[in-house]
Amino acid sequence: MNFNQLGISENLIKVLNKNGISNPTPIQEECIKIIKNGDDVIAEAQTGTGKTLAFLLPIFENISVENNDIQALIITPTRELAIQITEEAKKLSAAKDINILAAYGGKDVASQIKKLNKAIHMLIATPGRLLDHLSRGSIDLSKLKTLVIDEADQMLLMGFKKEVESIIKCISSKRQTLCFSATLNSEVKKLAYRYTTNPINISIQKETVTLDTIKQEIVITTDRHKQEALCQVLNEDNPFMAIIFCRTKVRVDKLEEDLSIKGYNCEKIHSDIPQAKREKIMKSFRKADLQYLIATDVAARGLDISGVDYIFNYDIPENAESYIHRIGRTGRAGQSGYTCMFVAPKDMKTLEEIQEGIEYKIPVREINNNLT
């Protein structure tokens, strides 16, 4: 199946081709016609499978440029993801003159309000900044046609549930609602059903092939020696580009400070970093001016960065889904990748659950015995 058969216009197809996209991915094949027809959707597909275009393309087809109302709203949990979706949407706007506004914290509110005085067709926002605009009366969502809740598991379970419900109260019940996520457990689905009407469930089978291209190892260590163990591995491997995951912002801060003192080319990224600085860091990392990006799970959500060949789990993720989500940023498009996880005695139960979830016993990487 091609984009033409899915009802995508020639102008949009030309833009896709120009950006190296010639065939739809499975999630795009499943979603585009359904969304174009106006049905509600609850969709689950792994990171890197083309979820963003699966909803952007049909929304672009459905937006009327003659209508000056905000017709599509995409809400995301992080500013980085809002920026990324905006960049994709702006590429498509070369084919159809749709006015797009990104509204997220860290950017000047006044300049966003000034842009809102012009006709805006598509709004891409984080919940906090959107509620700020709604309370000011600078945004009117009463004529909205389509609402997209992206990364629905984060939005509905990780502290944004109240914000999402406050936003939905400002939108007509006649809207189309689309929930997209890499993982949708029963609890998230239950919440998603509350916001949708007769939704069509779409689930793209998780590709075990993705993990097959990634060499996985663990290092058994202790909390006391974990940083030394990490440094030994970094020195041995010297990766071109790598992401190091920590569980909390405090852990990210401490590790970034310590590694910088030791001379490693690294920067940190989490929600407390000012937006302008975050954008600068991400730009440097994409250009490979930075070797190591130290991040929390939430800050790294949705970051699609090509060229990352190593993922280091300094702190063990909470479960198998989080583990797959983290390591899925390497080994993409058939390329090989490597991931190493540092495991302390208290992490053994979580490690067992992860190995059970991925149906694979992760081999142990031997390092200096003094560090274990």
C-alpha positions as a printed NumPy array, in Angstrom:
array([[  0.   ,   0.   ,   0.   ],
       [  1.196,   3.531,  -0.796],
       [  0.276,   6.998,   0.496],
       [ -1.858,   7.671,  -2.579],
       [ -4.027,   4.626,  -1.791],
       [ -4.447,   5.946,   1.755],
       [ -5.963,   9.159,   0.384],
       [ -2.97 ,  11.433,   0.881],
       [ -2.777,  14.282,  -1.653],
       [  0.002,  14.544,  -4.234],
       [  1.411,  17.742,  -2.677],
       [  1.892,  16.049,   0.683],
       [  3.357,  12.95 ,  -0.97 ],
       [  5.922,  15.169,  -2.761],
       [  6.98 ,  16.653,   0.614],
       [  7.281,  13.15 ,   2.099],
       [  9.395,  11.979,  -0.856],
       [ 11.587,  15.056,  -0.531],
       [ 12.226,  14.027,   3.103],
       [ 13.103,  10.466,   2.108],
       [  9.723,   8.892,   2.962],
       [  8.254,   6.855,   0.123],
       [  6.155,   4.133,   1.792],
       [  3.853,   4.201,   4.829],
       [  4.787,   2.283,   7.974],
       [  2.313,  -0.273,   9.446],
       [  0.917,   2.235,  11.98 ],
       [  0.379,   4.763,   9.164],
       [ -1.333,   2.149,   6.977],
       [ -3.7  ,   1.279,   9.839],
       [ -4.475,   4.8  ,  11.042],
       [ -4.552,   7.267,   8.154],
       [ -7.858,   6.298,   6.509],
       [ -9.626,   5.817,   9.849],
       [ -8.506,   9.237,  11.147],
       [ -9.304,  10.878,   7.804],
       [-12.845,   9.467,   8.105],
       [-13.269,  11.184,  11.475],
       [-13.276,   8.143,  13.789],
       [-11.74 ,   8.14 ,  17.26 ],
       [ -8.595,   6.029,  17.68 ],
       [ -6.632,   4.451,  20.519],
       [ -3.316,   3.391,  18.968],
       [ -0.3  ,   1.559,  20.34 ],
       [  2.996,   1.311,  18.459],
       [  6.662,   1.331,  19.401],
       [  8.824,   4.443,  19.319],
       [ 10.366,   5.012,  15.881],
       [  7.47 ,   3.434,  13.92 ],
       [  6.093,   6.674,  12.458],
       [  3.307,   7.476,  14.949],
       [  3.635,  11.243,  14.44 ],
       [  2.941,  11.124,  10.691],
       [  0.163,   8.591,  11.318],
       [ -1.895,  11.391,  12.862],
       [ -0.358,  14.486,  11.214],
       [ -1.038,  13.409,   7.608],
       [ -4.805,  12.782,   7.95 ],
       [ -5.183,  15.893,  10.14 ],
       [ -3.503,  17.973,   7.408],
       [ -5.96 ,  16.51 ,   4.891],
       [ -8.934,  17.384,   7.108],
       [ -7.97 ,  20.959,   8.015],
       [ -9.679,  23.719,   6.045],
       [ -7.366,  26.684,   5.396],
       [-10.429,  28.875,   4.755],
       [-11.524,  28.299,   8.366],
       [ -9.539,  30.518,  10.767],
       [-10.404,  28.533,  13.929],
       [ -7.998,  26.2  ,  15.754],
       [ -9.048,  22.889,  14.209],
       [ -6.419,  20.493,  15.612],
       [ -4.787,  20.318,  19.037],
       [ -1.9  ,  17.973,  19.848],
       [ -0.946,  17.781,  23.53 ],
       [  2.332,  16.18 ,  24.614],
       [  4.016,  15.594,  28.004],
       [  7.349,  17.278,  27.178],
       [  8.598,  20.395,  25.443],
       [ 11.085,  18.376,  23.397],
       [  8.295,  16.255,  21.959],
       [  6.206,  19.372,  21.225],
       [  9.185,  20.838,  19.331],
       [  9.745,  17.612,  17.413],
       [  6.097,  17.321,  16.325],
       [  6.101,  21.003,  15.346],
       [  9.155,  20.462,  13.15 ],
       [  7.408,  17.54 ,  11.384],
       [  4.22 ,  19.58 ,  10.922],
       [  6.13 ,  22.563,   9.528],
       [  7.76 ,  20.327,   6.91 ],
       [  4.28 ,  19.26 ,   5.773],
       [  3.063,  22.872,   5.684],
       [  5.165,  23.316,   2.534],
       [  2.386,  21.321,   0.815],
       [ -0.596,  22.999,   2.467],
       [ -0.593,  26.493,   3.933],
       [ -1.573,  25.53 ,   7.467],
       [ -0.621,  27.899,  10.288],
       [  0.993,  26.036,  13.19 ],
       [  1.771,  27.274,  16.69 ],
       [  3.786,  25.498,  19.367],
       [  2.874,  26.553,  22.91 ],
       [  5.161,  25.273,  25.653],
       [  6.878,  26.552,  28.779],
       [ 10.192,  28.336,  28.525],
       [  9.071,  30.392,  25.531],
       [  7.776,  33.968,  25.862],
       [  3.993,  33.96 ,  26.438],
       [  3.572,  37.416,  24.912],
       [  5.065,  36.323,  21.575],
       [  2.768,  33.278,  21.556],
       [ -0.261,  35.518,  22.24 ],
       [  0.839,  37.813,  19.392],
       [  0.925,  34.824,  17.013],
       [ -2.516,  33.782,  18.273],
       [ -3.915,  37.057,  16.971],
       [ -3.388,  35.569,  13.501],
       [ -5.305,  32.561,  12.204],
       [ -3.924,  29.366,  13.783],
       [ -5.125,  26.044,  12.351],
       [ -3.007,  23.623,  14.396],
       [ -1.814,  23.976,  17.985],
       [  0.9  ,  21.759,  19.499],
       [  1.167,  22.271,  23.253],
       [  2.257,  21.015,  26.644],
       [ -0.556,  20.912,  29.242],
       [  0.774,  23.615,  31.592],
       [  1.295,  26.298,  28.957],
       [ -2.007,  25.447,  27.242],
       [ -3.94 ,  25.861,  30.527],
       [ -2.137,  29.19 ,  31.023],
       [ -3.425,  30.392,  27.633],
       [ -6.926,  29.071,  28.327],
       [ -7.075,  30.933,  31.656],
       [ -5.954,  34.136,  29.899],
       [ -8.586,  33.642,  27.207],
       [ -5.884,  33.836,  24.511],
       [ -6.845,  30.426,  23.068],
       [-10.338,  29.318,  22.008],
       [-10.81 ,  25.566,  21.531],
       [-14.596,  25.624,  21.142],
       [-14.444,  24.934,  17.38 ],
       [-11.789,  22.221,  17.629],
       [-12.259,  19.264,  15.262],
       [ -9.473,  16.913,  16.414],
       [ -7.693,  16.357,  19.73 ],
       [ -4.519,  14.233,  19.832],
       [ -3.208,  12.973,  23.176],
       [  0.339,  11.89 ,  22.334],
       [  2.337,   9.598,  24.646],
       [ -1.004,   8.789,  26.316],
       [  0.582,   6.644,  29.038],
       [  2.634,   9.615,  30.243],
       [ -0.242,  12.065,  29.811],
       [ -2.872,  10.035,  31.643],
       [ -0.866,   8.284,  34.36 ],
       [  2.197,  10.43 ,  35.069],
       [  0.717,  13.543,  36.642],
       [ -1.079,  15.161,  33.695],
       [ -4.503,  13.521,  34.151],
       [ -6.076,  16.552,  35.885],
       [ -4.614,  18.941,  33.297],
       [ -5.943,  16.801,  30.426],
       [ -9.407,  16.756,  31.987],
       [ -9.331,  20.559,  32.466],
       [ -8.366,  21.01 ,  28.799],
       [-11.085,  18.623,  27.575],
       [-13.727,  20.676,  29.426],
       [-12.888,  23.556,  27.053],
       [-13.44 ,  21.415,  23.929],
       [-16.684,  20.427,  22.224],
       [-17.83 ,  16.847,  22.916],
       [-18.34 ,  16.476,  19.135],
       [-14.581,  16.429,  18.603],
       [-12.515,  13.563,  17.204],
       [-10.079,  12.189,  19.833],
       [ -6.888,  10.268,  19.05 ],
       [ -4.76 ,   8.617,  21.768],
       [ -1.289,   7.455,  20.729],
       [  1.34 ,   5.718,  22.825],
       [  4.254,   3.29 ,  22.731],
       [  2.688,   1.385,  25.622],
       [ -1.002,   1.102,  26.54 ],
       [ -1.788,  -1.028,  29.567],
       [ -5.338,  -1.695,  30.784],
       [ -5.311,   1.299,  33.149],
       [ -4.324,   3.746,  30.397],
       [ -6.88 ,   2.228,  28.004],
       [ -9.6  ,   2.626,  30.638],
       [ -8.812,   6.344,  30.9  ],
       [ -8.535,   6.709,  27.11 ],
       [-12.033,   5.239,  26.709],
       [-13.405,   8.015,  28.927],
       [-12.222,  10.671,  26.483],
       [-13.156,   8.891,  23.231],
       [-16.384,   7.856,  21.489],
       [-16.56 ,   4.348,  20.009],
       [-12.793,   4.341,  19.412],
       [-11.103,   1.97 ,  16.985],
       [ -8.248,   0.138,  18.722],
       [ -5.065,  -0.211,  16.711],
       [ -2.07 ,  -2.128,  18.004],
       [  1.019,  -2.725,  15.913],
       [  2.75 ,  -5.917,  16.991],
       [  5.94 ,  -5.162,  18.853],
       [  8.932,  -6.115,  16.752],
       [ 11.216,  -8.468,  18.617],
       [ 13.567,  -7.938,  15.666],
       [ 14.401,  -4.529,  17.115],
       [ 15.951,  -6.157,  20.185],
       [ 17.741,  -8.694,  17.986],
       [ 19.865,  -5.897,  16.503],
       [ 20.892,  -4.664,  19.97 ],
       [ 23.661,  -6.328,  21.932],
       [ 22.565,  -6.279,  25.58 ],
       [ 24.788,  -6.667,  28.622],
       [ 24.644,  -5.989,  32.353],
       [ 27.374,  -5.021,  34.787],
       [ 26.94 ,  -6.318,  38.331],
       [ 28.163,  -3.64 ,  40.716],
       [ 27.182,  -1.794,  43.916],
       [ 25.759,   1.681,  44.44 ],
       [ 29.096,   2.711,  45.919],
       [ 31.109,   1.594,  42.871],
       [ 28.528,   2.2  ,  40.133],
       [ 30.06 ,   5.437,  38.841],
       [ 33.541,   3.904,  38.656],
       [ 32.068,   0.944,  36.773],
       [ 30.338,   3.288,  34.313],
       [ 33.556,   5.22 ,  33.689],
       [ 35.474,   2.003,  33.07 ],
       [ 32.898,   0.922,  30.476],
       [ 32.866,   4.383,  28.833],
       [ 36.655,   4.35 ,  28.597],
       [ 36.705,   0.857,  27.099],
       [ 33.934,   1.494,  24.551],
       [ 34.398,   5.215,  23.766],
       [ 31.09 ,   5.399,  21.81 ],
       [ 30.489,   8.012,  19.122],
       [ 27.156,   9.104,  20.654],
       [ 25.455,   7.683,  23.738],
       [ 22.535,   8.37 ,  26.073],
       [ 22.979,   7.624,  29.779],
       [ 19.686,   7.13 ,  31.641],
       [ 19.117,   7.959,  35.309],
       [ 15.849,   7.605,  37.198],
       [ 15.626,  11.087,  38.735],
       [ 16.66 ,  14.671,  38.044],
       [ 18.843,  14.657,  41.178],
       [ 20.698,  11.573,  39.903],
       [ 21.145,  13.206,  36.477],
       [ 22.537,  16.38 ,  38.088],
       [ 25.044,  14.472,  40.223],
       [ 26.249,  12.202,  37.421],
       [ 26.627,  15.067,  34.931],
       [ 28.613,  17.107,  37.472],
       [ 30.913,  14.201,  38.321],
       [ 31.506,  13.114,  34.699],
       [ 32.18 ,  16.73 ,  33.615],
       [ 34.811,  17.088,  36.348],
       [ 36.422,  13.883,  35.055],
       [ 36.61 ,  15.385,  31.55 ],
       [ 33.779,  13.569,  29.757],
       [ 32.045,  15.501,  26.96 ],
       [ 28.53 ,  15.422,  28.416],
       [ 25.413,  17.49 ,  29.111],
       [ 22.266,  16.784,  31.102],
       [ 18.636,  17.106,  30.095],
       [ 15.572,  17.112,  32.347],
       [ 12.503,  19.263,  32.966],
       [ 14.27 ,  21.758,  35.28 ],
       [ 16.766,  22.823,  32.582],
       [ 15.654,  26.148,  30.982],
       [ 14.034,  25.575,  27.606],
       [ 16.518,  27.645,  25.585],
       [ 19.375,  25.637,  27.084],
       [ 17.607,  22.321,  26.419],
       [ 17.156,  23.213,  22.759],
       [ 20.823,  24.207,  22.516],
       [ 21.917,  20.917,  24.138],
       [ 19.72 ,  18.831,  21.824],
       [ 21.053,  20.697,  18.781],
       [ 24.648,  20.   ,  19.902],
       [ 23.87 ,  16.334,  20.508],
       [ 22.196,  15.871,  17.118],
       [ 25.254,  17.46 ,  15.469],
       [ 27.462,  15.041,  17.479],
       [ 29.268,  17.935,  19.179],
       [ 28.327,  16.169,  22.425],
       [ 29.345,  12.59 ,  23.128],
       [ 27.1  ,  11.829,  26.11 ],
       [ 23.558,  12.962,  26.894],
       [ 22.521,  12.238,  30.489],
       [ 18.745,  12.129,  30.759],
       [ 15.655,  11.167,  32.716],
       [ 13.02 ,   8.971,  31.054],
       [ 10.43 ,  11.752,  30.794],
       [ 12.878,  14.295,  29.322],
       [ 13.984,  11.783,  26.681],
       [ 10.423,  10.786,  25.7  ],
       [  9.879,  11.082,  21.989],
       [ 13.435,  12.152,  21.195],
       [ 14.141,  10.532,  17.856],
       [ 17.899,  10.978,  17.452],
       [ 19.694,   9.16 ,  14.689],
       [ 23.261,   7.981,  15.23 ],
       [ 22.932,   6.907,  18.865],
       [ 24.771,   3.592,  18.928],
       [ 25.062,   3.114,  22.714],
       [ 22.512,   3.303,  25.547],
       [ 23.736,   3.081,  29.149],
       [ 21.211,   2.363,  31.901],
       [ 23.06 ,   3.874,  34.857],
       [ 19.895,   3.306,  36.903],
       [ 17.783,   0.249,  36.163],
       [ 14.414,   1.129,  34.558],
       [ 11.193,   0.372,  36.452],
       [  9.976,  -2.425,  34.171],
       [ 10.444,  -4.238,  30.855],
       [  8.399,  -1.645,  28.929],
       [ 10.62 ,   1.189,  30.143],
       [ 13.714,  -0.87 ,  29.362],
       [ 12.549,  -1.503,  25.778],
       [ 11.611,   2.162,  25.41 ],
       [ 15.074,   3.268,  26.529],
       [ 17.161,   0.834,  24.498],
       [ 14.93 ,   1.256,  21.422],
       [ 16.784,   4.482,  20.705],
       [ 19.637,   2.421,  19.315],
       [ 19.69 ,  -0.417,  16.81 ],
       [ 17.191,   1.316,  14.541],
       [ 16.449,   0.647,  10.882],
       [ 18.407,  -2.605,  10.948],
       [ 21.553,  -0.971,  12.365],
       [ 23.327,  -2.649,  15.268],
       [ 23.31 ,  -1.095,  18.718],
       [ 24.668,  -1.756,  22.198],
       [ 23.178,  -1.297,  25.645],
       [ 24.705,  -1.826,  29.065],
       [ 22.786,  -1.761,  32.37 ],
       [ 24.394,  -1.294,  35.778],
       [ 22.763,  -3.54 ,  38.361],
       [ 23.183,  -3.368,  42.141],
       [ 22.044,  -6.127,  44.549],
       [ 18.79 ,  -4.243,  45.344],
       [ 17.936,  -4.258,  41.602],
       [ 17.925,  -8.045,  41.19 ],
       [ 14.147,  -8.481,  41.471],
       [ 13.548,  -5.747,  38.857],
       [ 16.201,  -7.331,  36.618],
       [ 14.368, -10.676,  36.809],
       [ 11.08 ,  -8.962,  35.834],
       [ 12.761,  -7.208,  32.881],
       [ 14.36 , -10.44 ,  31.653],
       [ 11.015, -12.22 ,  31.976],
       [  9.306,  -9.39 ,  30.063],
       [ 11.779,  -9.481,  27.162],
       [ 12.138, -13.282,  27.335],
       [ 15.911, -13.035,  27.382],
       [ 18.586, -13.573,  30.021],
       [ 20.945, -10.631,  29.605],
       [ 24.618, -11.681,  29.666],
       [ 26.936, -10.288,  32.339],
       [ 29.833,  -8.083,  31.216],
       [ 32.925,  -8.707,  33.285],
       [ 34.775,  -5.644,  34.552],
       [ 37.462,  -4.939,  37.172],
       [ 36.558,  -7.05 ,  40.215],
       [ 37.398,  -4.171,  42.564],
       [ 34.307,  -2.366,  41.284],
       [ 31.806,  -5.056,  42.211]])
